Amino acid sequence: MRGALAALGIATLVGCASVAAAGPDAAAPSGPVPESVAASAEQLGRAFAAVAARVKPAVVSVYSEKIVTIQSPRFPFRGEPERYRVPESGVGSGMILDAQGHILTNYHVVAEVDKIKVKLADKRIFDAKVVGSDAYTDVAVIAIDGHVPEGLPTVQLGDSDALEEGNLVMAIGAPFGLTQTVTTGIVSAKGRSDVGIAAIEDFIQTDAPINPGNSGGPLVNMRGEVVGMTSAIATAGEAGQSAGVGFAIPSNMIKSMLPVLIRGGRIVRGMLGVGIQDLTEELAEQFHIREAKGALVSQVAKGSPAARAGLEAGDVIVRYDSEEIPDAHRLRKIVAATAPGTRVAVGVIRNGKEQTFSVTVGTLPVETISEAAAPSGRTSDRLAALGLGVQALTPGLAKQFDLQGDKGVLISSVEPGSPAWEADLQAGDLIMEIDRARVSSVGEVQRALERAKNRILLLVKRQGATIYVVLRIK
């Protein structure tokens, strides 16, 4: 992080009070706070101090450098612009795992950089290198490059499953480059997914203040055990400061990967080849499901294990071998943990009836994410009532939005506050189906909406994945 201290506004607050015409009865009580009142607070303070003293020596600051090329502005009569190679620096945190100098940090802290240095709590600085990483969970292991000093302090990984909401926790790291910073809070929630940070998510949420530079630092319990690695924050304001909503990767997820990452191996995960989403009550009604439980299949990749087994979009996966599936998050976790090549029984509800398919689990490929810019286009009067602007999918648009081979109608605009906006439809979505019937023209979309009464089921494609959306007709 460049200019961390300069970017951080530090203000000293001076409090002053005045008492007008205050008599003896209005004076504040003199003397210290009674011991019975202060004892519990002092005991808690000593506990925090003991935890910090135990963990801080094993927390490091991770400095990275990447060489980037910039171009000078083009001025008339001065010839071609010049190119310069300049270093771009960043800072994160990490924790020492063992006496061999292996350090745990976030993948995004050390991904695609040219140089890495680590600064220990005692101010010693060492070169480091990436040993193993997993982009899906945002976890990386780096190691001191060269001679490893003796007597390195190390952290102890605890049991994140034993955490309960409300438990006290402490975060340690280098927010805004301020090394060895300690903050405290509680566990706000567990099992947070769909945060949009990593492909596989099962975050611990905490209100312990976490800021840029904390990434890769430990989240510890009151026994001084690491129960998570701080990874991301929900920010407030343009400066990106903590809003009291921080996320940490559970230690148990990390522990299962460490033996592979430390030896430089690759984490191998299972895959069905389906896009899935949670069932809402509205979607459950549309698919004739009694309870909003299970994982709704919104897409089946061609040639995938799921496609070969016969699964289809619109199926609701309710069982994976002997385990019932409550939601999409649980299915993602259990499939990822399945060894490729394993044959599993997948129970689905299709058209109101339960069926079982035998699927041979595949290998999860390298993740690719693409973004599409919003197109422009005119909106018909009928669609305007719903706040939707649509246009035909031309070959040029199909190439622009990576939709070659797809059929449907492109959403060009969504009016804020409209029914389409409330349904979370977005410009750039491709409407592929309406009420389980394929559509390929604006006219087909409009006629389908005219036939609808109160609710309509859309299948849309967004950034390479398809999802079902219920649109309420007003």
PADONU-497927 format. One line per 8 residues: number of its first residue (from 1); their letters; for each residue x, y, z of C-alpha. Coordinates in steps of 0.2 Angstrom, whole numbers, plus 5000, padded with zeros to 4 digits. Example, Ala and Ser with C-alpha at 12.3 -4.5 7.8 and 13.67 -1.06 7.14 Angstrom:
BEGIN
1 = as = 5062,4978,5039 ~ 5068,4995,5036
This chain:
BEGIN
1 = mrgalaal = 5000,5000,5000 ~ 5008,5016,4994 ~ 5008,5031,5006 ~ 4998,5022,5019 ~ 5002,5035,5033 ~ 4998,5050,5021 ~ 4982,5042,5016 ~ 4976,5039,5034
9 = giatlvgc = 4969,5055,5042 ~ 4974,5055,5060 ~ 4966,5068,5072 ~ 4968,5071,5090 ~ 4952,5074,5099 ~ 4953,5086,5114 ~ 4938,5085,5126 ~ 4934,5100,5137
17 = asvaaagp = 4919,5103,5148 ~ 4912,5118,5158 ~ 4901,5119,5173 ~ 4891,5134,5175 ~ 4886,5139,5193 ~ 4889,5121,5199 ~ 4887,5119,5218 ~ 4894,5105,5229
25 = daaapsgp = 4880,5094,5225 ~ 4883,5095,5206 ~ 4902,5090,5208 ~ 4908,5073,5201 ~ 4912,5060,5214 ~ 4930,5060,5219 ~ 4942,5045,5221 ~ 4944,5029,5210
33 = vpesvaas = 4931,5018,5204 ~ 4926,5005,5216 ~ 4936,4989,5215 ~ 4921,4978,5213 ~ 4916,4988,5197 ~ 4934,4989,5190 ~ 4939,4971,5193 ~ 4930,4962,5179
41 = aeqlgraf = 4935,4975,5166 ~ 4954,4974,5172 ~ 4953,4955,5171 ~ 4946,4956,5153 ~ 4960,4969,5149 ~ 4973,4957,5156 ~ 4966,4943,5145 ~ 4967,4953,5129
49 = aavaarvk = 4985,4958,5134 ~ 4990,4940,5136 ~ 4982,4935,5120 ~ 4991,4949,5110 ~ 5008,4945,5119 ~ 5006,4927,5114 ~ 5002,4930,5095 ~ 5010,4946,5090
57 = pavvsvys = 5028,4939,5089 ~ 5022,4927,5075 ~ 5013,4940,5065 ~ 5023,4948,5050 ~ 5020,4962,5037 ~ 5021,4956,5019 ~ 5027,4969,5007 ~ 5025,4966,4988
65 = ekivtiqs = 5032,4974,4973 ~ 5026,4973,4955 ~ 5034,4982,4940 ~ 5021,4990,4929 ~ 5023,5000,4913 ~ 5015,5018,4912 ~ 5015,5029,4897 ~ 5018,5048,4897
73 = prfpfrge = 5004,5060,4890 ~ 5004,5063,4872 ~ 5008,5082,4868 ~ 5008,5090,4851 ~ 5024,5092,4842 ~ 5033,5081,4855 ~ 5034,5065,4846 ~ 5028,5048,4852
81 = peryrvpe = 5024,5046,4871 ~ 5037,5038,4882 ~ 5035,5022,4892 ~ 5042,5020,4909 ~ 5043,5004,4920 ~ 5039,5009,4938 ~ 5037,4998,4954 ~ 5020,4997,4962
89 = sgvgsgmi = 5020,4992,4980 ~ 5007,4984,4992 ~ 5007,4978,5010 ~ 4997,4965,5019 ~ 4999,4953,5034 ~ 5004,4935,5037 ~ 5008,4923,5051 ~ 5022,4911,5054
97 = ldaqghil = 5017,4893,5053 ~ 5033,4883,5057 ~ 5051,4884,5061 ~ 5055,4881,5043 ~ 5049,4899,5039 ~ 5032,4895,5031 ~ 5020,4910,5032 ~ 5001,4910,5029
105 = tnyhvvae = 4994,4924,5020 ~ 4980,4929,5007 ~ 4982,4924,4989 ~ 4977,4942,4984 ~ 4992,4949,4994 ~ 5005,4940,4984 ~ 4997,4936,4967 ~ 5006,4941,4952
113 = vdkikvkl = 5020,4951,4960 ~ 5038,4952,4956 ~ 5046,4953,4974 ~ 5040,4949,4991 ~ 5048,4954,5008 ~ 5042,4950,5025 ~ 5045,4960,5041 ~ 5045,4951,5057
121 = adkrifda = 5039,4958,5074 ~ 5057,4961,5079 ~ 5060,4972,5063 ~ 5071,4959,5054 ~ 5067,4959,5035 ~ 5068,4944,5024 ~ 5065,4940,5006 ~ 5051,4928,5003
129 = kvvgsday = 5044,4917,4989 ~ 5027,4909,4985 ~ 5027,4891,4989 ~ 5009,4886,4986 ~ 4992,4895,4983 ~ 4974,4892,4980 ~ 4964,4906,4971 ~ 4948,4898,4975
137 = tdvaviai = 4949,4901,4993 ~ 4961,4916,4993 ~ 4974,4906,5003 ~ 4993,4906,5000 ~ 5009,4900,5009 ~ 5025,4909,5006 ~ 5042,4905,5014 ~ 5058,4915,5019
145 = dghvpegl = 5069,4913,5004 ~ 5087,4908,5009 ~ 5094,4906,5027 ~ 5079,4904,5040 ~ 5084,4911,5057 ~ 5082,4900,5072 ~ 5069,4901,5085 ~ 5055,4908,5074
153 = ptvqlgds = 5039,4911,5084 ~ 5024,4902,5077 ~ 5005,4903,5078 ~ 4994,4889,5084 ~ 4979,4885,5073 ~ 4963,4882,5083 ~ 4946,4874,5079 ~ 4935,4887,5070
161 = daleegnl = 4920,4875,5071 ~ 4920,4878,5090 ~ 4917,4897,5087 ~ 4900,4903,5092 ~ 4892,4920,5088 ~ 4896,4932,5101 ~ 4913,4925,5106 ~ 4927,4938,5109
169 = vmaigapf = 4940,4938,5095 ~ 4956,4948,5091 ~ 4963,4953,5074 ~ 4981,4957,5072 ~ 4989,4964,5057 ~ 4996,4980,5048 ~ 4980,4991,5043 ~ 4986,5006,5032
177 = gltqtvtt = 5004,4999,5035 ~ 5003,5002,5054 ~ 5012,4986,5059 ~ 5007,4975,5074 ~ 4990,4983,5076 ~ 4978,4974,5088 ~ 4959,4976,5087 ~ 4945,4967,5096
185 = givsakgr = 4927,4962,5093 ~ 4916,4948,5093 ~ 4910,4934,5080 ~ 4896,4942,5072 ~ 4891,4927,5061 ~ 4897,4911,5053 ~ 4896,4903,5036 ~ 4895,4918,5026
193 = sdvgiaai = 4894,4914,5008 ~ 4890,4923,4992 ~ 4901,4938,4998 ~ 4909,4939,4981 ~ 4927,4938,4987 ~ 4932,4921,4983 ~ 4925,4907,4972 ~ 4923,4896,4988
201 = edfiqtda = 4917,4905,5003 ~ 4913,4900,5021 ~ 4918,4916,5030 ~ 4918,4921,5048 ~ 4910,4938,5050 ~ 4917,4949,5064 ~ 4915,4967,5070 ~ 4934,4968,5075
209 = pinpgnsg = 4940,4983,5065 ~ 4949,4977,5050 ~ 4956,4989,5037 ~ 4967,4988,5021 ~ 4983,4980,5026 ~ 4975,4968,5038 ~ 4973,4955,5024 ~ 4982,4938,5029
217 = gplvnmrg = 4983,4942,5047 ~ 4976,4931,5061 ~ 4959,4931,5069 ~ 4962,4923,5086 ~ 4951,4917,5100 ~ 4954,4921,5119 ~ 4965,4906,5121 ~ 4977,4914,5108
225 = evvgmtsa = 4973,4901,5094 ~ 4971,4907,5076 ~ 4953,4903,5071 ~ 4953,4913,5055 ~ 4963,4923,5043 ~ 4956,4941,5039 ~ 4953,4943,5021 ~ 4941,4957,5017
233 = iatageag = 4930,4971,5023 ~ 4913,4979,5019 ~ 4919,4997,5018 ~ 4911,5014,5023 ~ 4915,5029,5013 ~ 4927,5032,4999 ~ 4942,5029,5009 ~ 4938,5011,5012
241 = qsagvgfa = 4939,5011,5031 ~ 4931,4997,5041 ~ 4912,4998,5043 ~ 4912,4985,5057 ~ 4909,4970,5045 ~ 4925,4960,5042 ~ 4927,4943,5035 ~ 4940,4929,5039
249 = ipsnmiks = 4943,4912,5031 ~ 4940,4898,5045 ~ 4955,4890,5051 ~ 4948,4873,5048 ~ 4946,4876,5030 ~ 4965,4882,5029 ~ 4971,4867,5040 ~ 4964,4855,5027
257 = mlpvlirg = 4974,4863,5013 ~ 4991,4867,5022 ~ 5000,4850,5019 ~ 4997,4851,5001 ~ 5001,4870,4999 ~ 5017,4869,5010 ~ 5024,4855,4998 ~ 5020,4866,4983
265 = grivrgml = 5005,4855,4978 ~ 4989,4860,4969 ~ 4972,4858,4978 ~ 4961,4847,4968 ~ 4942,4849,4970 ~ 4927,4840,4964 ~ 4915,4847,4951 ~ 4897,4842,4944
273 = gvgiqdlt = 4897,4856,4931 ~ 4881,4864,4936 ~ 4876,4882,4940 ~ 4866,4883,4956 ~ 4856,4895,4966 ~ 4846,4895,4982 ~ 4827,4892,4982 ~ 4816,4906,4987
281 = eelaeqfh = 4798,4904,4992 ~ 4793,4911,4975 ~ 4805,4899,4965 ~ 4799,4884,4975 ~ 4781,4888,4970 ~ 4786,4890,4952 ~ 4795,4873,4952 ~ 4782,4864,4963
289 = ireakgal = 4793,4862,4978 ~ 4784,4860,4995 ~ 4799,4868,5005 ~ 4812,4881,4999 ~ 4826,4869,5002 ~ 4839,4862,4990 ~ 4850,4869,4976 ~ 4841,4875,4960
297 = vsqvakgs = 4851,4870,4945 ~ 4851,4885,4933 ~ 4864,4879,4921 ~ 4872,4862,4915 ~ 4888,4864,4906 ~ 4890,4854,4890 ~ 4900,4838,4892 ~ 4901,4840,4911
305 = paaragle = 4898,4826,4923 ~ 4881,4832,4927 ~ 4876,4833,4908 ~ 4882,4815,4905 ~ 4872,4809,4920 ~ 4856,4817,4913 ~ 4854,4832,4925 ~ 4844,4847,4918
313 = agdvivry = 4842,4866,4921 ~ 4827,4867,4933 ~ 4831,4852,4943 ~ 4832,4855,4962 ~ 4846,4845,4970 ~ 4839,4839,4987 ~ 4851,4825,4991 ~ 4870,4821,4988
321 = dseeipda = 4873,4803,4992 ~ 4866,4801,5010 ~ 4866,4819,5014 ~ 4851,4831,5012 ~ 4855,4847,5004 ~ 4848,4862,5012 ~ 4855,4876,5001 ~ 4867,4879,4987
329 = hrlrkiva = 4881,4884,4999 ~ 4881,4867,5007 ~ 4881,4858,4990 ~ 4896,4868,4984 ~ 4906,4864,4999 ~ 4902,4845,4999 ~ 4905,4844,4980 ~ 4922,4853,4981
337 = atapgtrv = 4927,4841,4995 ~ 4923,4826,4985 ~ 4938,4817,4976 ~ 4937,4818,4957 ~ 4932,4801,4950 ~ 4920,4797,4965 ~ 4903,4790,4960 ~ 4889,4799,4969
345 = avgvirng = 4870,4797,4970 ~ 4862,4814,4967 ~ 4844,4816,4971 ~ 4834,4829,4962 ~ 4816,4835,4961 ~ 4810,4837,4943 ~ 4792,4842,4938 ~ 4787,4838,4956
353 = keqtfsvt = 4794,4821,4957 ~ 4810,4815,4965 ~ 4823,4806,4954 ~ 4841,4799,4957 ~ 4855,4801,4946 ~ 4872,4793,4947 ~ 4886,4806,4944 ~ 4905,4803,4942
361 = vgtlpvet = 4912,4819,4950 ~ 4924,4828,4939 ~ 4939,4840,4943 ~ 4936,4858,4946 ~ 4945,4868,4932 ~ 4955,4885,4934 ~ 4942,4899,4938 ~ 4939,4912,4925
369 = iseaaaps = 4928,4927,4928 ~ 4923,4940,4915 ~ 4914,4956,4916 ~ 4902,4963,4903 ~ 4898,4982,4900 ~ 4880,4987,4899 ~ 4873,4988,4881 ~ 4861,5002,4875
377 = grtsdrla = 4845,5000,4866 ~ 4827,5005,4864 ~ 4813,4999,4875 ~ 4796,4994,4869 ~ 4780,5002,4878 ~ 4775,4985,4886 ~ 4792,4982,4893 ~ 4794,5000,4899
385 = alglgvqa = 4779,4997,4911 ~ 4791,4984,4920 ~ 4806,4995,4919 ~ 4814,4984,4906 ~ 4824,4989,4890 ~ 4828,4974,4878 ~ 4836,4972,4861 ~ 4839,4958,4849
393 = ltpglakq = 4855,4948,4851 ~ 4865,4953,4836 ~ 4881,4944,4831 ~ 4891,4959,4836 ~ 4883,4960,4853 ~ 4885,4941,4855 ~ 4904,4943,4852 ~ 4905,4958,4863
401 = fdlqgdkg = 4897,4949,4878 ~ 4904,4932,4875 ~ 4887,4925,4870 ~ 4892,4916,4854 ~ 4880,4901,4852 ~ 4868,4907,4864 ~ 4850,4912,4860 ~ 4839,4925,4869
409 = vlissvep = 4835,4943,4871 ~ 4848,4955,4879 ~ 4842,4967,4893 ~ 4849,4984,4888 ~ 4842,4994,4903 ~ 4833,4992,4920 ~ 4823,5007,4928 ~ 4828,5010,4946
417 = gspawead = 4813,5005,4958 ~ 4804,4996,4944 ~ 4798,4978,4945 ~ 4813,4972,4935 ~ 4824,4982,4947 ~ 4816,4974,4962 ~ 4819,4956,4954 ~ 4838,4961,4953
425 = lqagdlim = 4838,4960,4934 ~ 4853,4969,4926 ~ 4858,4977,4910 ~ 4868,4964,4901 ~ 4858,4949,4906 ~ 4852,4938,4892 ~ 4834,4932,4894 ~ 4834,4914,4888
433 = eidrarvs = 4818,4907,4894 ~ 4801,4914,4900 ~ 4790,4901,4910 ~ 4802,4887,4905 ~ 4799,4891,4886 ~ 4814,4897,4875 ~ 4813,4915,4868 ~ 4824,4923,4854
441 = svgevqra = 4815,4939,4850 ~ 4809,4955,4858 ~ 4791,4950,4852 ~ 4792,4933,4860 ~ 4797,4942,4876 ~ 4783,4954,4875 ~ 4770,4941,4871 ~ 4775,4930,4885
449 = leraknri = 4774,4945,4897 ~ 4757,4949,4891 ~ 4751,4931,4894 ~ 4757,4932,4912 ~ 4746,4936,4927 ~ 4755,4940,4943 ~ 4772,4931,4942 ~ 4784,4925,4928
457 = lllvkrqg = 4799,4914,4929 ~ 4814,4920,4919 ~ 4830,4911,4915 ~ 4844,4923,4912 ~ 4862,4922,4908 ~ 4874,4933,4917 ~ 4893,4934,4916 ~ 4894,4916,4910
465 = atiyvvlr = 4882,4908,4922 ~ 4863,4906,4921 ~ 4851,4909,4935 ~ 4832,4909,4938 ~ 4823,4925,4942 ~ 4805,4928,4947 ~ 4798,4944,4940 ~ 4782,4951,4948
473 = ik = 4770,4958,4936 ~ 4761,4974,4943
